Amino acid sequence: MQTLTGVLRQPALHVRRHLCSSTIGWIALTVMILSGSTTAAFGKKLTEFFSPLSMLFLSEIMLLLFAILTFGFFPIVKKIRHVHPSFILPLLTAGVLNGVVAPIFWFTGLERTFAVNSQLFGNSETLFLILFGILLIHAYPRRTQWIGGTIILTGLLTVALKGFTTGISIASGDALIILAGGIYGLGGALISKYLRHVEPQIIIVARSCCAIAFFFLLSPFITHPFASELKTFPLEFLGVLVGYGLISRFLLLFSYYESIERLPLATVSLLGTLAVGTGLLFSHWYLDESIFWYHGVGAALIILGAVVVQWGSLKKLEKYVVHALKAHHH
């Protein structure tokens, strides 16, 4: 039987726990934004030493490690064994699209363009998610999503046309980044339509396993295998490799999961768009890439458009959106 003092202390204890959880959530959100700012810059630096296929292998190995350390190896295996057979084909399809095809195009594009551009053009994925949502799951956009998508498109055009001072002349690397965004959008739409009842960690593991299997199947036919790239990799850039794995992949995903579990989804999604701007600044600082006025205007429009799109998506679909974001975050 509880004492009167114990009963009176319970509300205070609850408040302290809530404040502690909220504080951890805000710290995790800050770490998520900062970690997400490094992805394009660290990835760009590593493409000087590793082929897109090798970058795919490194990236997905780290993603798989995150899933195992976060959710546990045996619990994941147990859940995989109980996946209904009807989910296997869409699971593999989404895994190939989001784990193999899209990353290969993204890393190839990153190799051929600036990290600043990849940070901006990568946001074309939001537009493709809306498009494939209409085509595949008949999810007709609300007014806010139309408005937000138009703002994002304007931001992308501002960058592509260099502030509307030139004609459209998209470099091959930028085009590949946009193509990767389209494939990520298609994969996200398939997840939304067929895999709503499959837990996010299973989708992540399926994606990583598809990528790793593709790497080993293709490796015998590659003239410059991953092993030789590791042998010639300069030791002075080992910190970049560790930073990409620890910060850009593991810490980004871990802090994302922590923040989304402890803070309102709207807060995480809306403030998370700030990584577009901080990513530009980090690429400028770390790689000494130039940021022109149209990059800043494009980034501001993309952030604004993403805020409008997500604000309209989070009102009545929070559980569904949480599942989709956890499964698709890359």
C-alpha positions as CSV (number, residue, x, y, z in Angstrom):
1,M,0.0,0.0,0.0
2,Q,1.4,3.4,-1.0
3,T,1.9,6.1,1.6
4,L,0.5,9.6,1.3
5,T,3.9,11.0,0.7
6,G,4.5,8.5,-2.1
7,V,1.2,9.4,-3.8
8,L,2.0,13.1,-3.6
9,R,5.4,12.5,-5.0
10,Q,4.2,10.6,-8.1
11,P,3.1,13.7,-10.1
12,A,6.4,15.4,-9.5
13,L,8.2,12.2,-10.5
14,H,6.2,12.0,-13.7
15,V,7.0,15.7,-14.5
16,R,10.7,15.1,-14.0
17,R,10.6,12.0,-16.2
18,H,8.8,13.9,-18.9
19,L,11.2,16.8,-18.7
20,C,14.2,14.5,-18.8
21,S,12.7,12.6,-21.9
22,S,12.0,15.9,-23.6
23,T,15.5,17.2,-22.9
24,I,17.0,14.1,-24.4
25,G,14.7,14.4,-27.4
26,W,15.8,18.0,-28.1
27,I,19.5,17.0,-27.7
28,A,18.9,14.1,-30.1
29,L,17.1,16.4,-32.6
30,T,20.1,18.9,-32.5
31,V,22.5,16.0,-33.1
32,M,20.3,14.7,-35.9
33,I,20.4,18.1,-37.7
34,L,24.2,18.4,-37.3
35,S,24.8,14.8,-38.3
36,G,22.6,15.2,-41.4
37,S,24.6,18.2,-42.4
38,T,27.7,16.1,-42.9
39,T,26.3,13.3,-45.2
40,A,26.9,15.0,-48.6
41,A,30.3,16.5,-47.6
42,F,31.8,13.4,-46.1
43,G,30.3,11.3,-48.9
44,K,31.7,13.6,-51.6
45,K,35.2,13.3,-50.0
46,L,35.0,9.5,-49.9
47,T,34.0,9.3,-53.6
48,E,37.5,10.4,-54.4
49,F,38.8,7.1,-53.1
50,F,35.9,4.7,-53.4
51,S,33.7,3.8,-56.3
52,P,29.9,4.2,-56.1
53,L,29.5,0.4,-55.5
54,S,32.0,0.5,-52.7
55,M,30.3,3.5,-51.1
56,L,27.0,1.5,-51.4
57,F,28.6,-1.4,-49.5
58,L,30.1,0.9,-46.8
59,S,26.9,2.8,-46.3
60,E,24.5,-0.2,-46.1
61,I,26.9,-2.1,-43.8
62,M,26.7,0.8,-41.4
63,L,22.9,0.9,-41.8
64,L,22.7,-2.8,-41.0
65,L,24.9,-2.4,-38.0
66,F,22.7,0.4,-36.7
67,A,19.6,-1.8,-37.0
68,I,21.3,-4.7,-35.2
69,L,22.7,-2.6,-32.3
70,T,19.4,-0.7,-31.9
71,F,16.9,-3.5,-32.2
72,G,18.9,-6.6,-31.4
73,F,20.0,-9.4,-33.8
74,F,17.8,-12.2,-32.4
75,P,14.6,-10.1,-32.1
76,I,15.1,-9.0,-35.8
77,V,15.6,-12.6,-36.9
78,K,12.5,-13.6,-35.0
79,K,10.4,-10.9,-36.6
80,I,11.7,-11.7,-40.1
81,R,10.7,-15.4,-39.6
82,H,7.1,-14.2,-38.9
83,V,6.8,-11.9,-42.0
84,H,3.8,-13.0,-44.0
85,P,4.7,-14.4,-47.4
86,S,2.6,-11.8,-49.2
87,F,5.0,-9.1,-48.0
88,I,8.2,-10.8,-49.3
89,L,8.0,-9.6,-52.9
90,P,7.2,-5.9,-52.1
91,L,9.8,-6.0,-49.3
92,L,12.5,-7.2,-51.8
93,T,11.3,-4.7,-54.4
94,A,11.5,-1.8,-52.0
95,G,14.9,-3.1,-50.8
96,V,16.3,-3.2,-54.3
97,L,15.0,0.3,-55.1
98,N,15.9,2.1,-51.9
99,G,19.0,0.0,-51.1
100,V,20.6,-0.6,-54.4
101,V,19.4,1.4,-57.4
102,A,18.8,4.8,-55.7
103,P,22.0,4.8,-53.7
104,I,24.1,3.8,-56.7
105,F,22.7,6.7,-58.7
106,W,23.1,9.0,-55.7
107,F,26.7,8.2,-55.1
108,T,27.5,8.3,-58.8
109,G,25.9,11.7,-59.0
110,L,27.7,12.9,-55.9
111,E,31.0,11.8,-57.5
112,R,30.2,14.1,-60.5
113,T,28.7,17.2,-58.8
114,F,29.2,19.4,-55.8
115,A,28.1,18.4,-52.3
116,V,26.2,21.7,-52.2
117,N,24.2,20.8,-55.3
118,S,23.5,17.3,-54.1
119,Q,22.2,18.7,-50.8
120,L,19.7,20.7,-52.7
121,F,18.7,18.5,-55.6
122,G,18.3,15.5,-53.2
123,N,15.1,17.2,-51.9
124,S,13.4,16.4,-55.3
125,E,12.4,13.2,-53.5
126,T,9.6,15.0,-51.8
127,L,8.1,15.9,-55.2
128,F,8.4,12.3,-56.4
129,L,6.8,11.0,-53.2
130,I,3.7,13.2,-54.0
131,L,3.7,12.1,-57.6
132,F,4.0,8.4,-56.9
133,G,1.5,8.7,-54.1
134,I,-1.0,9.9,-56.6
135,L,-0.2,7.2,-59.2
136,L,0.2,4.2,-56.9
137,I,-1.9,4.7,-53.8
138,H,-4.3,7.4,-55.0
139,A,-3.2,9.6,-52.2
140,Y,-4.3,12.9,-53.8
141,P,-2.4,15.8,-52.2
142,R,-4.1,18.3,-50.0
143,R,-3.9,22.0,-50.8
144,T,-0.9,22.5,-48.5
145,Q,1.0,19.7,-50.3
146,W,0.3,21.3,-53.7
147,I,1.5,24.6,-52.3
148,G,4.6,23.1,-50.6
149,G,5.5,21.0,-53.7
150,T,5.3,24.1,-55.9
151,I,7.6,26.0,-53.5
152,I,10.1,23.2,-53.5
153,L,10.0,23.0,-57.3
154,T,10.6,26.7,-57.4
155,G,13.6,26.3,-55.1
156,L,15.1,23.6,-57.3
157,L,14.5,25.6,-60.5
158,T,16.2,28.6,-58.8
159,V,19.3,26.5,-58.3
160,A,19.2,24.8,-61.7
161,L,18.7,28.1,-63.5
162,K,21.2,29.9,-61.3
163,G,18.7,32.4,-60.1
164,F,16.8,32.4,-63.4
165,T,19.8,34.0,-65.1
166,T,20.6,31.1,-67.5
167,G,18.7,28.4,-69.4
168,I,18.2,24.9,-68.0
169,S,21.5,23.1,-68.2
170,I,21.6,20.4,-65.5
171,A,24.9,18.7,-65.1
172,S,25.0,14.9,-65.3
173,G,25.7,14.6,-61.6
174,D,22.8,16.8,-60.6
175,A,20.5,14.8,-63.0
176,L,21.6,11.6,-61.3
177,I,20.9,13.0,-57.9
178,I,17.4,13.9,-59.1
179,L,17.0,10.5,-60.6
180,A,18.0,8.9,-57.3
181,G,15.3,11.1,-55.6
182,G,12.7,9.8,-58.0
183,I,13.7,6.2,-57.2
184,Y,13.6,6.9,-53.5
185,G,10.2,8.4,-54.0
186,L,9.0,5.3,-55.8
187,G,10.4,3.0,-53.1
188,G,8.7,5.2,-50.4
189,A,5.3,4.9,-52.2
190,L,5.7,1.1,-52.4
191,I,6.4,1.0,-48.7
192,S,3.3,3.2,-48.1
193,K,1.1,0.9,-50.2
194,Y,2.2,-2.6,-49.4
195,L,4.3,-2.5,-46.2
196,R,2.3,-0.5,-43.8
197,H,2.1,-3.5,-41.4
198,V,5.7,-4.5,-41.6
199,E,7.9,-3.0,-38.8
200,P,10.4,-0.4,-39.9
201,Q,13.5,-2.2,-38.8
202,I,12.5,-5.2,-41.0
203,I,12.4,-2.9,-44.0
204,I,15.8,-1.4,-43.1
205,V,17.3,-4.8,-42.7
206,A,15.8,-6.0,-46.0
207,R,17.2,-2.9,-47.8
208,S,20.7,-3.4,-46.4
209,C,20.7,-7.1,-47.1
210,C,19.7,-6.5,-50.8
211,A,22.5,-4.0,-51.1
212,I,25.2,-6.2,-49.6
213,A,24.0,-9.2,-51.6
214,F,24.2,-7.1,-54.8
215,F,27.7,-6.0,-53.9
216,F,29.0,-9.5,-53.5
217,L,27.2,-10.7,-56.6
218,L,28.7,-8.0,-58.7
219,S,32.2,-7.8,-57.1
220,P,33.8,-10.6,-59.2
221,F,33.0,-8.7,-62.4
222,I,34.5,-5.4,-61.2
223,T,38.0,-4.5,-62.4
224,H,38.8,-2.4,-59.3
225,P,37.5,-4.4,-56.3
226,F,36.8,-2.9,-52.9
227,A,39.9,-4.6,-51.4
228,S,42.3,-2.7,-53.7
229,E,40.5,0.6,-52.9
230,L,41.0,-0.1,-49.2
231,K,44.7,-0.8,-49.7
232,T,45.3,2.5,-51.5
233,F,43.0,4.5,-49.2
234,P,45.2,7.3,-47.6
235,L,45.4,6.9,-43.8
236,E,45.2,10.7,-43.3
237,F,41.6,10.4,-44.5
238,L,40.7,7.6,-42.1
239,G,38.9,10.2,-39.9
240,V,36.6,11.0,-42.9
241,L,35.7,7.3,-43.3
242,V,35.0,7.0,-39.5
243,G,33.1,10.3,-39.5
244,Y,30.9,9.1,-42.4
245,G,30.1,5.8,-40.7
246,L,29.8,7.1,-37.1
247,I,28.3,10.5,-37.7
248,S,26.6,10.6,-41.1
249,R,25.1,7.1,-40.8
250,F,25.0,5.7,-37.3
251,L,24.6,8.9,-35.2
252,L,22.2,10.4,-37.7
253,L,19.9,7.4,-37.6
254,F,20.2,6.8,-33.9
255,S,19.5,10.5,-33.0
256,Y,16.6,10.4,-35.5
257,Y,15.0,7.5,-33.7
258,E,15.6,8.9,-30.3
259,S,14.1,12.3,-31.2
260,I,11.1,10.9,-33.0
261,E,10.3,8.7,-29.9
262,R,10.6,11.6,-27.4
263,L,9.3,14.6,-29.3
264,P,6.2,15.4,-31.4
265,L,6.5,14.2,-34.9
266,A,5.8,17.6,-36.3
267,T,8.7,19.1,-34.3
268,V,11.2,16.5,-35.6
269,S,10.0,16.7,-39.2
270,L,9.7,20.4,-39.5
271,L,12.9,21.3,-37.7
272,G,14.7,18.5,-39.4
273,T,14.5,20.4,-42.7
274,L,17.0,22.8,-41.3
275,A,19.7,20.3,-42.3
276,V,19.3,21.5,-45.9
277,G,20.8,24.9,-44.8
278,T,23.3,23.6,-42.3
279,G,24.4,21.0,-44.9
280,L,25.3,23.9,-47.3
281,L,27.3,25.6,-44.6
282,F,29.2,22.4,-43.7
283,S,30.0,21.7,-47.3
284,H,31.3,25.2,-47.7
285,W,33.4,25.0,-44.6
286,Y,34.7,21.4,-45.0
287,L,35.1,21.2,-48.8
288,D,35.6,24.9,-49.5
289,E,32.7,24.8,-52.0
290,S,31.3,28.1,-53.2
291,I,27.8,29.1,-52.1
292,F,26.1,31.6,-54.4
293,W,23.1,33.7,-53.6
294,Y,20.8,31.4,-55.6
295,H,21.9,28.4,-53.5
296,G,20.8,30.3,-50.4
297,V,17.4,31.3,-52.0
298,G,16.9,27.8,-53.3
299,A,17.6,26.3,-49.9
300,A,15.2,28.7,-48.2
301,L,12.5,27.9,-50.6
302,I,13.1,24.1,-50.3
303,I,13.0,24.4,-46.5
304,L,9.8,26.5,-46.6
305,G,8.2,24.1,-49.1
306,A,9.1,21.0,-47.0
307,V,7.6,22.7,-43.9
308,V,4.4,23.3,-45.8
309,V,4.2,19.8,-47.2
310,Q,4.9,18.1,-43.9
311,W,2.6,20.4,-41.9
312,G,-0.2,19.3,-44.2
313,S,0.7,15.6,-43.9
314,L,1.0,15.4,-40.1
315,K,-2.4,16.4,-38.9
316,K,-4.3,13.1,-39.0
317,L,-1.7,10.6,-40.1
318,E,0.9,10.7,-37.4
319,K,1.2,6.9,-36.8
320,Y,1.4,6.2,-40.5
321,V,3.9,9.0,-41.2
322,V,6.1,7.8,-38.3
323,H,6.2,4.3,-39.8
324,A,7.0,5.6,-43.2
325,L,9.8,7.9,-42.0
326,K,11.4,5.3,-39.9
327,A,11.4,2.8,-42.7
328,H,12.6,5.2,-45.4
329,H,15.0,7.6,-43.6
330,H,18.3,7.6,-45.5
